[in-house]
Amino acid sequence: MLEFIDFQLAEWQLARENYQALGLTERRSIQIGDLIVGIQHNPARIVSTAAKTDAKSIAGRPCFLCSSNRPPQQQGVDIAEGWELLLNPYPIFPTHFTIVSKKHQPQEGFPLDMVTMAEKLPGHTVFFNGKRAGASCPDHLHCQAVKTHELPLMRLIEKRHVPEAGQVATHSDLALDVPFGFKSLIITPDLEGMKVLASVEEIVGKEYIHEGKINVFVWIDLSGMLRICAVPRCMHRPSCYGSGKGQHLISPGCIDMAGVLIAPLKKDYDELTEEDVREIYRECSIR
């Protein structure tokens, strides 16, 4: 994949400039219980954070994930049947992929093909934003992938959810003090593991999946175990969402729920307090 990234950055000026700009992004952290939440000031991400996701706005624009509407410089690589891996031109981390369905279809369900993607991308976490849980393009089915070590929640889960604790655990089961609820699954390479994988929708919650109120993460840990984490959601954006006085332009998707809060506006980066962050998570999540 490094060759693919290098090729895209050499050929695509917009992506190259945005990846170079990552070195200039400001970062700070806030301790929220057991979770160290990073706050990243990333102006380029305003494209996603400020995206209009209502039906009228979507109908009035071309789908930027369809191959016919992408920039000619953006090339794809097959990663699973019916899926294409692309370099994300508005990155949060030095390695940031978007994985799109070759067919234009809504951002619905829970793509089990994420398991295949994770197997093809060792060291990465593949994640899925439900259409009402941070997705900025709810009209085209897609996932994303970044390096697992960049995500505080994944690191915390690997440390606390060991196989001896059972194949399915909640944040409460793991005695974790975190500002939102989640379910963690370990899929072992045996019959019990296959049963858990086959029942993943029931375990996670079909109602959240059906309503698009879910953030899902899939990755292979260092021991070779397949892991799935699901964060059920109740709101797409918090009540403080906006750019006015007393508001914060924060639109939590998977990366935010994994412990890296993206602030496109400098004022939000400077002003967000522990109380603000807790309230954003509280409003958007289920405990």
FENBEL-V777647 format. One record per helix or strand of 2 or more residues. SS is the DSSP state (2 for helix, 1 for strand). FROM is the first residue (numbers start at 1). TO is the last residue. Records with the same first field share a line. If there is no record, write none. Layout:
# FENBEL-V777647
SS->FROM-TO ; FROM-TO
This chain:
# FENBEL-V777647
2->2-11 ; 13-24 ; 43-49 ; 55-59 ; 67-69 ; 113-120 ; 148-150 ; 152-160 ; 163-165 ; 191-198 ; 200-204 ; 206-211 ; 254-257 ; 266-271 ; 274-284
1->26-32 ; 35-41 ; 76-80 ; 83-87 ; 96-101 ; 124-129 ; 142-147 ; 168-170 ; 183-187 ; 214-220 ; 226-233 ; 260-263
